[in-house]
Amino acid sequence: MLPLWGRRPAGPSNLRQVPSPSYWLETLGCAKNEVDSDKLAGLLRREGYSPAGGADEADLVVVNTCAFIEPAKQESVEAVLTLAGAKKKGARLVVTGCLAERYGEELARALPEVDQVAGFGVPFWGLERQVASPVRFRRARRASLSPAQPLLPAQPSLPAQPSPPEPSVTVTRFDLLNLPRPAASAPWAYVKIAEGCDRRCGFCAIPSFRGPQRSRSRDAILAEVESLGAQEVVLVAQDPVSWGRDLGTSQGSSGLAGLLRDVRGLVERVRVLYLYPSGLTDELVDAIGDSGCAYFDLSLQHVSKPHLRRMRRYGDAERFLGRIWSIRRRFPDAALRSSFIVGYPGETEEDHDLLLDFLREAKLDWAGFFAFSPEEGTYAATASGQVPAGLVAERLRECSELQDAITEERRGELVGTVCRALVDQIGEARSHREAPEIDGVIMVPPELAPGTWAELVVTGSIGPDLVAVPANVGDGTGPVLAEELSLAGEAGEARL
């Protein structure tokens, strides 16, 4: 049933209809949050809301926040404050997502501009017709804010806020993980296959607010993939390699490898992100290599064995290099990405030098580096051996500069090769080597239509990006386009 404001008024047809309310949804953080926002948008539309042209036009402004590390928290709070100033008079501002789940009551007290702080699965529409005052939900399990790690930017002290009353109505929670969602608006789409995580890495607070691993059923995942209508699907979760372990043999006997094969039967290309290295079996490597997308996103975090043990993680440089070489022997065209934490407590110069040596030897196509962020409730938050901020910044710079040069070299080696690419938007495409919204892109002629596949010849590289033209142009325009785009590439290199 539509809410009261979404119904057509009874009576003569010449009575003015009540317009449906509008919403604006702002998403911060990772791909998993983007999936959550898609599902929230679908739910709002079913509740009678329509998308607004901007936050200043919406009746309901929703911020889906991130709380993974301190900079993400700060970005989320700044976005909330910005939208509070931008929304129109009378509009409601709701904060949901990881920040709301992790700091619900504290956030509500600190941000009087917000009408509601709603954790995962808590409805945030239609409450005005049930409760006289704005509602802020509290949850039983909540981490406390640490004075050493302020959630909010520096600002004058806020007056103490009285505790908000508990809602006087029964609110039915919803399962965000398994909500249906609208069809994909791009040629590709993220699909979340599980929620939560059973691992206890020393730096990560996700299990404390996302909970233990909860895999979606194979049928639910495949149904969502079919409904999206995308050419490429990117499977995401906190720990994808553990998908199915909590479902029993009927669902998860073949694990992620089997799921990849099933999804591959529905779409042209399937990609999976965030692979914990100990779960990367030979069967899974083969499934990824045969999926139409030999792209391996290895969640390594570091390579020093004693340092990884301090992180409560698996592996070492020798094992990781062995796995990387094995992948490249079996799939010479494979692309590899990883991410690394710099400055985790106890990191020595020897540990750092080992990481630099690993980068030189592994020659990853892509890598991201992040400064350690002490998260309350984690093992590392109070661990000894905290690394000075200045030294962390220096180590980050060294890693980034080295990897940038390696990535540029790897991209340059592709000039003259042929690849099959999906055109995402006018002028931009991606092969299996480029994950959406993460890696570089391939610049292509504007004549190539979004949502189509193209065989391309790479004619140049500009840092992380490539320049390419169709490989099958036989009307004489191909060489001209190739020359034009090659010159554009040279101009871009000169600007860099």
PyMOL commands that set and color helices and strands:
alter all, ss='L'
color gray80, all
select helices_A, chain A and resi 4-6+31-46+55-57+70-86+98-102+104-110+127-129+176-178+206-210+218-228+240-242+249-252+255-264+277-279+282-289+305-310+317-330+349-362+379-382+389-412+477-495
alter helices_A, ss='H'
color red, helices_A
select strands_A, chain A and resi 22-27+50-51+60-65+92-97+116-117+188-192+194-195+214-215+232-236+269-272+295-301+335-342+366-371+418-425+428-430+442-443+453-462+465-470
alter strands_A, ss='S'
color yellow, strands_A
deselect
rebuild
show_as cartoon
